[in-house]
Amino acid sequence: MSIPTAPTVADIAAMIDHTLLKPEATAADVAALVAEAAELGTYSVCVSPSMLPITVPEKLKVAVVCGFPSGKHSSSVKAAEAAEAVGKGADEIDMVIDVGAAKAGDFAAVQSDIAAVRAAAPVPTVLKVIIESAALTDDEIVGVCRAAVAAGADFVKTSTGFHPTGGASVHAVELMHRTVSGAGLQVKASGGVRTLEQALEMVAAGATRLGVSGSRALLTSGEAGSGY
Protein backbone atom coordinates (compact mmCIF):
# COMPACT_ATOMS: atom_id res chain seq x y z
CA MET A 1 0.00 0.00 0.00
CA SER A 2 1.35 3.42 -0.95
CA ILE A 3 1.14 5.87 1.96
CA PRO A 4 0.73 9.60 1.17
CA THR A 5 3.47 11.88 2.52
CA ALA A 6 0.90 13.72 4.63
CA PRO A 7 -2.00 11.30 5.24
CA THR A 8 -5.44 12.86 5.58
CA VAL A 9 -8.12 11.66 7.97
CA ALA A 10 -9.71 9.82 5.04
CA ASP A 11 -6.36 8.16 4.28
CA ILE A 12 -6.10 6.97 7.89
CA ALA A 13 -9.69 5.70 7.83
CA ALA A 14 -8.87 3.64 4.74
CA MET A 15 -6.10 1.87 6.71
CA ILE A 16 -8.32 0.86 9.63
CA ASP A 17 -9.62 -2.61 10.46
CA HIS A 18 -12.69 -1.47 12.45
CA THR A 19 -12.72 -4.02 15.22
CA LEU A 20 -15.16 -5.70 17.59
CA LEU A 21 -13.79 -8.67 19.53
CA LYS A 22 -15.53 -8.36 22.88
CA PRO A 23 -16.82 -11.74 24.11
CA GLU A 24 -20.26 -10.24 24.75
CA ALA A 25 -20.66 -8.93 21.18
CA THR A 26 -23.99 -9.77 19.55
CA ALA A 27 -25.14 -9.99 15.94
CA ALA A 28 -26.77 -6.59 16.40
CA ASP A 29 -23.45 -5.17 17.59
CA VAL A 30 -21.70 -6.53 14.49
CA ALA A 31 -24.38 -5.06 12.23
CA ALA A 32 -23.80 -1.69 13.88
CA LEU A 33 -20.05 -2.13 13.41
CA VAL A 34 -20.52 -2.75 9.69
CA ALA A 35 -22.75 0.28 9.31
CA GLU A 36 -20.26 2.48 11.13
CA ALA A 37 -17.35 1.14 9.09
CA ALA A 38 -19.19 1.96 5.87
CA GLU A 39 -19.96 5.46 7.13
CA LEU A 40 -16.38 6.13 8.25
CA GLY A 41 -14.74 4.62 5.17
CA THR A 42 -12.60 2.03 6.96
CA TYR A 43 -10.80 -0.72 5.08
CA SER A 44 -12.47 -3.62 6.85
CA VAL A 45 -14.31 -4.88 9.87
CA CYS A 46 -12.54 -7.37 12.14
CA VAL A 47 -14.71 -9.80 14.10
CA SER A 48 -14.64 -13.10 15.95
CA PRO A 49 -15.14 -16.25 13.86
CA SER A 50 -18.41 -17.16 15.54
CA MET A 51 -19.99 -13.99 14.13
CA LEU A 52 -19.70 -15.20 10.53
CA PRO A 53 -21.22 -15.03 8.02
CA ILE A 54 -21.93 -11.30 7.88
CA THR A 55 -23.18 -9.07 5.10
CA VAL A 56 -21.02 -6.08 4.19
CA PRO A 57 -21.02 -3.46 1.42
CA GLU A 58 -19.04 -4.44 -1.66
CA LYS A 59 -15.90 -2.42 -0.87
CA LEU A 60 -15.68 -3.37 2.81
CA LYS A 61 -13.46 -6.34 3.64
CA VAL A 62 -14.04 -8.87 6.41
CA ALA A 63 -11.15 -9.82 8.70
CA VAL A 64 -11.47 -12.62 11.26
CA VAL A 65 -9.19 -13.57 14.15
CA CYS A 66 -7.74 -17.06 14.54
CA GLY A 67 -6.22 -18.71 17.62
CA PHE A 68 -7.36 -15.62 19.49
CA PRO A 69 -6.34 -14.23 21.89
CA SER A 70 -3.79 -16.59 23.49
CA GLY A 71 -2.32 -18.35 20.45
CA LYS A 72 -2.07 -21.49 22.59
CA HIS A 73 -4.06 -23.61 20.17
CA SER A 74 -2.64 -26.46 18.14
CA SER A 75 -1.73 -25.60 14.57
CA SER A 76 -4.38 -27.99 13.27
CA VAL A 77 -7.07 -26.16 15.25
CA LYS A 78 -5.89 -22.78 13.97
CA ALA A 79 -5.86 -24.12 10.42
CA ALA A 80 -9.38 -25.50 10.75
CA GLU A 81 -10.61 -22.22 12.24
CA ALA A 82 -9.04 -20.24 9.39
CA ALA A 83 -10.45 -22.54 6.70
CA GLU A 84 -13.94 -22.33 8.18
CA ALA A 85 -13.73 -18.54 8.35
CA VAL A 86 -12.69 -18.28 4.72
CA GLY A 87 -15.52 -20.63 3.77
CA LYS A 88 -17.93 -18.27 5.54
CA GLY A 89 -16.71 -15.19 3.72
CA ALA A 90 -13.58 -13.92 5.49
CA ASP A 91 -11.21 -12.00 3.22
CA GLU A 92 -8.44 -11.79 5.81
CA ILE A 93 -7.21 -13.90 8.72
CA ASP A 94 -5.45 -12.40 11.75
CA MET A 95 -3.77 -15.33 13.52
CA VAL A 96 -2.01 -15.33 16.89
CA ILE A 97 1.34 -17.09 17.17
CA ASP A 98 2.37 -19.28 20.09
CA VAL A 99 4.15 -16.52 21.99
CA GLY A 100 5.74 -19.09 24.30
CA ALA A 101 7.46 -20.75 21.34
CA ALA A 102 8.90 -17.36 20.39
CA LYS A 103 10.06 -16.73 23.96
CA ALA A 104 11.77 -20.14 23.91
CA GLY A 105 13.54 -19.24 20.66
CA ASP A 106 11.77 -21.98 18.73
CA PHE A 107 11.17 -19.98 15.58
CA ALA A 108 10.90 -23.15 13.52
CA ALA A 109 7.76 -23.99 15.50
CA VAL A 110 6.45 -20.46 14.95
CA GLN A 111 7.08 -20.79 11.22
CA SER A 112 5.35 -24.18 11.09
CA ASP A 113 2.34 -22.78 12.94
CA ILE A 114 2.00 -19.88 10.51
CA ALA A 115 2.54 -22.16 7.52
CA ALA A 116 -0.32 -24.40 8.64
CA VAL A 117 -2.72 -21.46 8.62
CA ARG A 118 -1.33 -20.20 5.33
CA ALA A 119 -2.02 -23.61 3.76
CA ALA A 120 -5.57 -23.58 5.10
CA ALA A 121 -6.17 -20.00 3.93
CA PRO A 122 -4.19 -19.64 0.72
CA VAL A 123 -3.80 -16.53 -1.41
CA PRO A 124 -5.81 -14.40 -2.16
CA THR A 125 -6.81 -14.54 1.50
CA VAL A 126 -4.67 -12.03 3.37
CA LEU A 127 -2.81 -13.54 6.34
CA LYS A 128 -1.74 -11.30 9.22
CA VAL A 129 0.45 -12.73 11.98
CA ILE A 130 -0.11 -11.32 15.48
CA ILE A 131 3.18 -11.48 17.36
CA GLU A 132 2.43 -9.72 20.72
CA SER A 133 5.44 -7.45 20.25
CA ALA A 134 5.17 -5.96 23.75
CA ALA A 135 5.86 -9.39 25.22
CA LEU A 136 8.96 -9.99 23.07
CA THR A 137 12.53 -8.74 23.02
CA ASP A 138 13.85 -7.07 19.89
CA ASP A 139 15.67 -10.26 18.89
CA GLU A 140 12.48 -12.27 19.39
CA ILE A 141 10.50 -9.78 17.31
CA VAL A 142 13.01 -10.14 14.48
CA GLY A 143 12.94 -13.94 14.74
CA VAL A 144 9.15 -14.09 14.59
CA CYS A 145 9.03 -11.64 11.69
CA ARG A 146 11.50 -13.75 9.74
CA ALA A 147 9.38 -16.83 10.45
CA ALA A 148 6.33 -14.99 9.08
CA VAL A 149 8.25 -14.12 5.92
CA ALA A 150 9.38 -17.72 5.46
CA ALA A 151 5.84 -19.05 6.02
CA GLY A 152 4.33 -16.81 3.35
CA ALA A 153 2.35 -14.35 5.47
CA ASP A 154 1.24 -10.97 4.14
CA PHE A 155 1.44 -8.89 7.34
CA VAL A 156 3.00 -8.96 10.76
CA LYS A 157 0.82 -7.37 13.42
CA THR A 158 1.85 -5.99 16.78
CA SER A 159 -0.78 -7.17 19.21
CA THR A 160 -4.11 -8.70 20.08
CA GLY A 161 -4.89 -5.80 22.39
CA PHE A 162 -5.70 -8.33 25.11
CA HIS A 163 -2.19 -9.07 26.44
CA PRO A 164 -1.21 -7.50 29.79
CA THR A 165 2.19 -6.36 28.48
CA GLY A 166 0.50 -3.83 26.22
CA GLY A 167 -0.09 -3.09 22.57
CA ALA A 168 1.63 -1.32 19.71
CA SER A 169 4.68 0.89 20.08
CA VAL A 170 6.45 3.04 17.52
CA HIS A 171 9.68 1.17 18.23
CA ALA A 172 8.13 -2.23 17.55
CA VAL A 173 6.48 -1.04 14.34
CA GLU A 174 9.75 0.43 13.10
CA LEU A 175 11.63 -2.80 13.90
CA MET A 176 8.99 -4.99 12.29
CA HIS A 177 8.91 -2.79 9.19
CA ARG A 178 12.69 -2.92 8.80
CA THR A 179 12.65 -6.69 9.15
CA VAL A 180 9.87 -7.56 6.70
CA SER A 181 9.55 -4.74 4.19
CA GLY A 182 12.32 -6.05 1.95
CA ALA A 183 10.36 -9.29 1.58
CA GLY A 184 7.19 -7.43 0.65
CA LEU A 185 5.30 -7.91 3.92
CA GLN A 186 3.38 -5.09 5.58
CA VAL A 187 2.87 -4.11 9.21
CA LYS A 188 -0.39 -3.70 11.13
CA ALA A 189 -0.30 -1.67 14.34
CA SER A 190 -2.96 -2.63 16.86
CA GLY A 191 -3.45 -2.38 20.58
CA GLY A 192 -3.92 1.01 22.20
CA VAL A 193 -4.05 3.08 19.01
CA ARG A 194 -6.71 5.50 20.17
CA THR A 195 -5.99 8.95 18.71
CA LEU A 196 -5.26 10.38 15.31
CA GLU A 197 -1.86 11.49 16.58
CA GLN A 198 -0.99 7.94 17.59
CA ALA A 199 -2.24 6.60 14.27
CA LEU A 200 -0.05 9.05 12.34
CA GLU A 201 2.96 8.03 14.45
CA MET A 202 2.36 4.37 13.64
CA VAL A 203 2.02 5.12 9.92
CA ALA A 204 5.21 7.19 9.97
CA ALA A 205 6.96 4.22 11.61
CA GLY A 206 5.90 1.92 8.77
CA ALA A 207 2.40 0.64 9.51
CA THR A 208 0.06 0.35 6.54
CA ARG A 209 -2.89 -1.03 8.50
CA LEU A 210 -4.31 -0.11 11.91
CA GLY A 211 -6.45 -2.20 14.25
CA VAL A 212 -8.89 0.12 16.02
CA SER A 213 -12.09 -0.42 18.01
CA GLY A 214 -12.83 3.26 18.64
CA SER A 215 -12.48 4.38 15.03
CA ARG A 216 -14.93 7.28 15.17
CA ALA A 217 -13.23 8.78 18.22
CA LEU A 218 -9.78 8.30 16.66
CA LEU A 219 -10.76 9.93 13.39
CA THR A 220 -12.09 12.96 15.26
CA SER A 221 -8.92 13.05 17.42
CA GLY A 222 -10.84 12.07 20.56
CA GLU A 223 -10.02 9.29 22.94
CA ALA A 224 -11.42 5.89 22.03
CA GLY A 225 -12.71 3.34 24.47
CA SER A 226 -10.65 0.34 25.47
CA GLY A 227 -8.80 0.11 22.16
CA TYR A 228 -7.71 -3.05 20.40
C-alpha positions as CSV (number, residue, x, y, z in Angstrom):
1,M,0.0,0.0,0.0
2,S,1.4,3.4,-1.0
3,I,1.1,5.9,2.0
4,P,0.7,9.6,1.2
5,T,3.5,11.9,2.5
6,A,0.9,13.7,4.6
7,P,-2.0,11.3,5.2
8,T,-5.4,12.9,5.6
9,V,-8.1,11.7,8.0
10,A,-9.7,9.8,5.0
11,D,-6.4,8.2,4.3
12,I,-6.1,7.0,7.9
13,A,-9.7,5.7,7.8
14,A,-8.9,3.6,4.7
15,M,-6.1,1.9,6.7
16,I,-8.3,0.9,9.6
17,D,-9.6,-2.6,10.5
18,H,-12.7,-1.5,12.4
19,T,-12.7,-4.0,15.2
20,L,-15.2,-5.7,17.6
21,L,-13.8,-8.7,19.5
22,K,-15.5,-8.4,22.9
23,P,-16.8,-11.7,24.1
24,E,-20.3,-10.2,24.8
25,A,-20.7,-8.9,21.2
26,T,-24.0,-9.8,19.5
27,A,-25.1,-10.0,15.9
28,A,-26.8,-6.6,16.4
29,D,-23.4,-5.2,17.6
30,V,-21.7,-6.5,14.5
31,A,-24.4,-5.1,12.2
32,A,-23.8,-1.7,13.9
33,L,-20.1,-2.1,13.4
34,V,-20.5,-2.8,9.7
35,A,-22.8,0.3,9.3
36,E,-20.3,2.5,11.1
37,A,-17.3,1.1,9.1
38,A,-19.2,2.0,5.9
39,E,-20.0,5.5,7.1
40,L,-16.4,6.1,8.3
41,G,-14.7,4.6,5.2
42,T,-12.6,2.0,7.0
43,Y,-10.8,-0.7,5.1
44,S,-12.5,-3.6,6.8
45,V,-14.3,-4.9,9.9
46,C,-12.5,-7.4,12.1
47,V,-14.7,-9.8,14.1
48,S,-14.6,-13.1,16.0
49,P,-15.1,-16.3,13.9
50,S,-18.4,-17.2,15.5
51,M,-20.0,-14.0,14.1
52,L,-19.7,-15.2,10.5
53,P,-21.2,-15.0,8.0
54,I,-21.9,-11.3,7.9
55,T,-23.2,-9.1,5.1
56,V,-21.0,-6.1,4.2
57,P,-21.0,-3.5,1.4
58,E,-19.0,-4.4,-1.7
59,K,-15.9,-2.4,-0.9
60,L,-15.7,-3.4,2.8
61,K,-13.5,-6.3,3.6
62,V,-14.0,-8.9,6.4
63,A,-11.2,-9.8,8.7
64,V,-11.5,-12.6,11.3
65,V,-9.2,-13.6,14.2
66,C,-7.7,-17.1,14.5
67,G,-6.2,-18.7,17.6
68,F,-7.4,-15.6,19.5
69,P,-6.3,-14.2,21.9
70,S,-3.8,-16.6,23.5
71,G,-2.3,-18.3,20.5
72,K,-2.1,-21.5,22.6
73,H,-4.1,-23.6,20.2
74,S,-2.6,-26.5,18.1
75,S,-1.7,-25.6,14.6
76,S,-4.4,-28.0,13.3
77,V,-7.1,-26.2,15.2
78,K,-5.9,-22.8,14.0
79,A,-5.9,-24.1,10.4
80,A,-9.4,-25.5,10.8
81,E,-10.6,-22.2,12.2
82,A,-9.0,-20.2,9.4
83,A,-10.4,-22.5,6.7
84,E,-13.9,-22.3,8.2
85,A,-13.7,-18.5,8.4
86,V,-12.7,-18.3,4.7
87,G,-15.5,-20.6,3.8
88,K,-17.9,-18.3,5.5
89,G,-16.7,-15.2,3.7
90,A,-13.6,-13.9,5.5
91,D,-11.2,-12.0,3.2
92,E,-8.4,-11.8,5.8
93,I,-7.2,-13.9,8.7
94,D,-5.4,-12.4,11.8
95,M,-3.8,-15.3,13.5
96,V,-2.0,-15.3,16.9
97,I,1.3,-17.1,17.2
98,D,2.4,-19.3,20.1
99,V,4.2,-16.5,22.0
100,G,5.7,-19.1,24.3
101,A,7.5,-20.7,21.3
102,A,8.9,-17.4,20.4
103,K,10.1,-16.7,24.0
104,A,11.8,-20.1,23.9
105,G,13.5,-19.2,20.7
106,D,11.8,-22.0,18.7
107,F,11.2,-20.0,15.6
108,A,10.9,-23.2,13.5
109,A,7.8,-24.0,15.5
110,V,6.5,-20.5,15.0
111,Q,7.1,-20.8,11.2
112,S,5.4,-24.2,11.1
113,D,2.3,-22.8,12.9
114,I,2.0,-19.9,10.5
115,A,2.5,-22.2,7.5
116,A,-0.3,-24.4,8.6
117,V,-2.7,-21.5,8.6
118,R,-1.3,-20.2,5.3
119,A,-2.0,-23.6,3.8
120,A,-5.6,-23.6,5.1
121,A,-6.2,-20.0,3.9
122,P,-4.2,-19.6,0.7
123,V,-3.8,-16.5,-1.4
124,P,-5.8,-14.4,-2.2
125,T,-6.8,-14.5,1.5
126,V,-4.7,-12.0,3.4
127,L,-2.8,-13.5,6.3
128,K,-1.7,-11.3,9.2
129,V,0.4,-12.7,12.0
130,I,-0.1,-11.3,15.5
131,I,3.2,-11.5,17.4
132,E,2.4,-9.7,20.7
133,S,5.4,-7.5,20.2
134,A,5.2,-6.0,23.8
135,A,5.9,-9.4,25.2
136,L,9.0,-10.0,23.1
137,T,12.5,-8.7,23.0
138,D,13.8,-7.1,19.9
139,D,15.7,-10.3,18.9
140,E,12.5,-12.3,19.4
141,I,10.5,-9.8,17.3
142,V,13.0,-10.1,14.5
143,G,12.9,-13.9,14.7
144,V,9.1,-14.1,14.6
145,C,9.0,-11.6,11.7
146,R,11.5,-13.8,9.7
147,A,9.4,-16.8,10.5
148,A,6.3,-15.0,9.1
149,V,8.2,-14.1,5.9
150,A,9.4,-17.7,5.5
151,A,5.8,-19.0,6.0
152,G,4.3,-16.8,3.4
153,A,2.4,-14.4,5.5
154,D,1.2,-11.0,4.1
155,F,1.4,-8.9,7.3
156,V,3.0,-9.0,10.8
157,K,0.8,-7.4,13.4
158,T,1.9,-6.0,16.8
159,S,-0.8,-7.2,19.2
160,T,-4.1,-8.7,20.1
161,G,-4.9,-5.8,22.4
162,F,-5.7,-8.3,25.1
163,H,-2.2,-9.1,26.4
164,P,-1.2,-7.5,29.8
165,T,2.2,-6.4,28.5
166,G,0.5,-3.8,26.2
167,G,-0.1,-3.1,22.6
168,A,1.6,-1.3,19.7
169,S,4.7,0.9,20.1
170,V,6.5,3.0,17.5
171,H,9.7,1.2,18.2
172,A,8.1,-2.2,17.6
173,V,6.5,-1.0,14.3
174,E,9.8,0.4,13.1
175,L,11.6,-2.8,13.9
176,M,9.0,-5.0,12.3
177,H,8.9,-2.8,9.2
178,R,12.7,-2.9,8.8
179,T,12.7,-6.7,9.2
180,V,9.9,-7.6,6.7
181,S,9.5,-4.7,4.2
182,G,12.3,-6.1,2.0
183,A,10.4,-9.3,1.6
184,G,7.2,-7.4,0.7
185,L,5.3,-7.9,3.9
186,Q,3.4,-5.1,5.6
187,V,2.9,-4.1,9.2
188,K,-0.4,-3.7,11.1
189,A,-0.3,-1.7,14.3
190,S,-3.0,-2.6,16.9
191,G,-3.5,-2.4,20.6
192,G,-3.9,1.0,22.2
193,V,-4.1,3.1,19.0
194,R,-6.7,5.5,20.2
195,T,-6.0,9.0,18.7
196,L,-5.3,10.4,15.3
197,E,-1.9,11.5,16.6
198,Q,-1.0,7.9,17.6
199,A,-2.2,6.6,14.3
200,L,-0.1,9.0,12.3
201,E,3.0,8.0,14.5
202,M,2.4,4.4,13.6
203,V,2.0,5.1,9.9
204,A,5.2,7.2,10.0
205,A,7.0,4.2,11.6
206,G,5.9,1.9,8.8
207,A,2.4,0.6,9.5
208,T,0.1,0.3,6.5
209,R,-2.9,-1.0,8.5
210,L,-4.3,-0.1,11.9
211,G,-6.5,-2.2,14.2
212,V,-8.9,0.1,16.0
213,S,-12.1,-0.4,18.0
214,G,-12.8,3.3,18.6
215,S,-12.5,4.4,15.0
216,R,-14.9,7.3,15.2
217,A,-13.2,8.8,18.2
218,L,-9.8,8.3,16.7
219,L,-10.8,9.9,13.4
220,T,-12.1,13.0,15.3
221,S,-8.9,13.0,17.4
222,G,-10.8,12.1,20.6
223,E,-10.0,9.3,22.9
224,A,-11.4,5.9,22.0
225,G,-12.7,3.3,24.5
226,S,-10.6,0.3,25.5
227,G,-8.8,0.1,22.2
228,Y,-7.7,-3.0,20.4
